[in-house]
């Protein structure tokens, strides 16, 4: 039986732990909060993040990273992207020499502009073939309810991708494998920014034409940046690209879309973040994504306007005129 440590007891970390346990792995969850871990162990619930959803009785939790990581064959990292480096550094020496590291995080790191798998490789001092990423149209609460979905497991090593796919293959959770780590990670990072834009449009009372335009042109931004960094077009048109984008932009369960709705209704960023309660990755990741694009000469107009609203205090009312007033060009450019 594969022993898995899931480092992070938020909604997605706990949900992925459910999937792993349902797939037959022995899973231990690490959490920062003692009350969350106690509830997982005693009541088989994590009400703070998943409400009344019943957790597998075999799933256990602890606040002690040494206990959780001891002998783990697979280590799943499920903490906010911008705090991952600080979390992983003290865990590095606790990792088993053979452990495969799996990133559930979707973002680009501030300062370094590294994708999450690059940060993991650097901090944990492991080769890329021991790292996998999981990304797709995977809204946590729907999966926790055992609703059918699919995802992508990507690694530079096809063997590693297949290993993780086997470990997380459950009756309701179908993993596909891919060796295009760049495409899978960029699809997951940019969809959060585009979902924030869609949410703003929703909050402003704009209709489906506007939202469809943002989603479609958002996919164009993702594709441009992905291709510039070596991603494969098929990846960006697949589950980790278009699939994740559609789910995140369309669902009220999306944290980034929900945050955007609050902003569109006139809340300040501070008020919107407080109302959302959980981490919306787009707030921290939009700026490094834009910086990464500029470094490679890639135009991301929607992302640029989200950065302006979130970080530069540009009024939301100015976003549409700025986007619509850009010089015309062929659609495929």
N, C-alpha and C positions, 0 to 999 in steps of 0.2 A: 504494500500500500504506500502510495506517495505521500510524504509528509510535507505539508505546505504551511508557511507562515505568511499571514496577510498583515502587513504593517499599515494600519489605518482603519479605524472603526466608524468612519463616516458612512453615508448612504451607499456609495459605490463600492467601497472596500467591504462593507458588510454584505452587500448583495453578491459580490463576486465570491465571497467566502461561502455563501449559500450554494452558489452554482458548483463550486469545487467540492463541497461536502456531498451534494446531491449526485455528483459525478463519481463519488467513491473515494475521494482523498481524505486523509486525516488532517484537519484544518484547525489551526490555532490563530486567533485574531489578537493583534496588539492594539491597545487603545490607550490614549493619554488619560482618560477619565476613569477613575476607579468605579464610579457608579454605573457607567455604561458596561464595563467588563463584568461587574457583579450581576447586572440584569441579564446579560448574555448567558452567564453560567447558571444562574438560579431559575430564571423565568423563561429562558430561550426567546428573548425579545431584545430589540434595540429600539425602544419607542422614541427616543430622541431623534432618530434619523429615518426609521422605517415604520413608525406607528405600531399597529397591532400585529404585524406580520410575524408568523411563527418561524423561528430559526430551527435548523436541524438539531436534534438533541446532542449529536456528536460534536457540534461546533463549540469550542471553548475559547475563552479570552483571558488576557492577562495584561497588566500594565508593565510587566518586566520584560524588556526586549531580549535579554539573555535567555530567559525561559522560553520565549516564543520562537527564537531563532535556532535554538539548540537542535542540531541534526536535521534541519529543514532541507529537503531536496530542492524545493522551489520557494523563492521569496518574492511575494507580490508587494509592490510599493504603491500605496494608495493614499498618499498625503497630498496637500495642495502643491502645485508645481513649483511655486516660488519658495516654498520652505523645504523642498525635497533635499537639497544639498546639505542644509543644516541638520536635517533628520538623519540622513544616511551616513554622514561622517562618523558619529559615535557607534553606529551599528556595524561598520565595515569589519572590524576585527572579530565580530561575533558570527560572521557568515561562514557556513561550512565550505571547505575548499571546492567542493563539486557543485555548489548551489547554482541554479539558474535564476536570474533576476528578471522579474516581469514588471513592466511599467504600465500602470493604468492611467497615468497622468497625461493631460492634454494642454500643452503650453510651450512657450519658448522662454528660456530663463533671462531675466533682467541682467543687463551688464554683459554677460558672455554671449548672448544670442544663441545659445546651444539648445538643440532639441533635448527632450528628456532622456532619451537613450544615451545621448552623448554625455550628459551630466552623470548618469549612472555609471557609465564606463570609466569616467575620469575619477569620480569619488570612490567607487568600490574597487577600482584598479583591476577590472576584469576585461577580458577581450569581448568584442561585440558579439561573437558567436555564443556567448553565455547570457545574452540579453534578448528578451522578447518584449514586444509591445502589444497591447490588446486595445482595439478601438473599433467602433461601429455604431449603429443606431441602437444604443444600449441605455435607455432611460431606466434608472435603477429601480424605481417603484414597480414598473411593469414586469421587470425580470424577477424581482422579489416575489411577485404574485404568480410566478411560473408561467407567464405568458410567452408564447413562442417568439424567438428572435434569432438573429445570426450576428456574428462578429468576425473580425479579422485578427489572427495572431500572426505577427510579422517578426522576422528575425533575419539577420544576414546569413544565418545557418538554417537551411531547410529542415535539418534534423531537429534543431532546437524548437523551431516553430511547430513541427509535428508533435514533439514531446508535450509542449504546453497545450496544444489543441486536444490531445488525448486526455490530459489531466482535467480540462474544463468542459469536456463534451458531456452535456446532460440532455435528458429527453426533450427539454424545451429550449436548449441553448446550443446552437450549431456553430462551431468555429470553422472558418476557412483559413488556410495558410497563405502566406505571402512572404517574399524576401525583399520587398520594397519598403523598407523601414521608413525612409524619407517621406514617401507619399502617404503612408498610413499616419505618421505623426503630424504632418502638416495639415492633412485633412481634419484631424481631430482638433488641432489648435485653431485654425482659421474659422471653423464652423461656429465656434463660440462667439467670435467677433461679429459674424454675420447674423447670428441669432439675436445678439444684443440690438443690432440695427433693425431687425424685423420686429422685435419687441417694442422699440421706440415708435415705429410706425403704427403698431397696434394701439399703443397707449395714446397716440395722437388722434386716433379715430380714422386712420387711413385704411383703405380697402385692400382687396385681394390683388388687384393689379399692381399696386405699389409693393406689396409683400412678395409677389411672384417675381417682380423685377429685381428686388434686392437679393432674393435667393439665387436667381439665375446669374446675375452679375457677380454675386459673391462666389459662386462656383467658378466663374471665369477668373476671379482674383486668385482663388486657391490653385487653380490649374496653372496660371502664369508663374506663380512663385514655385510651385512644385516642380514644374518642368525646368525652371532655371536652376534648381538645386538637384536635379537628376532623378526626379520621381517619374513613374510610369503613368501615362494617360489612363490606362485601364484601372489603376488603383484609385485615381481621383474620380472616376466615373462609377466606382463600385461602392461597397458597403461602408468603407472607412472614409470615403469622400462624399459622394452625393447622398448615400444612405444616411449617414450621420448628420449631414447638413439638413436634410428634410425633416428628420425626427426632431432635431434640436430647435429648428425654426418654427415648426408647426405645433409643438406640444406645450401646453401650459405647465407640464412637469419640468420643463427646461429652466434651470436657474438663470442662465444668461438671458433667455427670452423674457422671463419674469422680471428681471432687473430692468431690462429695456422698457417694458410696459410701464413700470413705475416712473422711470425717467421721462417717458413720453407723456405721462399724466401730470408732470410738473414737479415731481419730488426732486430734491437735490440728490447728488450722488451719495452723500452720507446717509440721508433718509432712506434712499432706495436700498442701499447695502444692508442697513439695519432691518428693513422690512423683509428682505430676502432670507435673512438668518444664516443661510449656508453660503459657501464660497462660490462666487461666480468668476470663473477663471479669466474671462475676457477683460475684466478691469485691469488686472496686472499684466496680462499677456499682450494686449493690443499694441502697446508701445514697442516692446522688443520685436514683435512680428513686423511692424512697420519699419523699424530700423534694419532688420534683416533684409527686407525687400529692397530698401534703398541701397543697401550695401551691394546688392546684386542687380541694381538698375531696373527693378520691377515696379510697375505702377499699381498701387492698391488704393483706389479712391475711396471706397466705402470704409476700409480700415482707417484711412487717413482722417476721415470725418468722425469716426468713433473716438479716435485718440483726441481729436480737437474738443469733442464734447466732454469726454471723461476726464481728461487731464489738463486741458487748456481753457476750460470754462466758456467755450463757444456756445451760444444759445442754440438749442435744438431747432428753432425756427429757421436758422441759417443753413441747415444741412441740405435740405432739398434744393434750394436755389444754387448752392455750390456744386452739387452733383449734376443737376440738370443743365447748368450753364457751362459745363465743360465742352471743349471743342468736339464736334461730331467726328465719328470715325466708323469704319466697317465693324460689324458686330464681332467677328472672329478675332479681332486684334486686342 
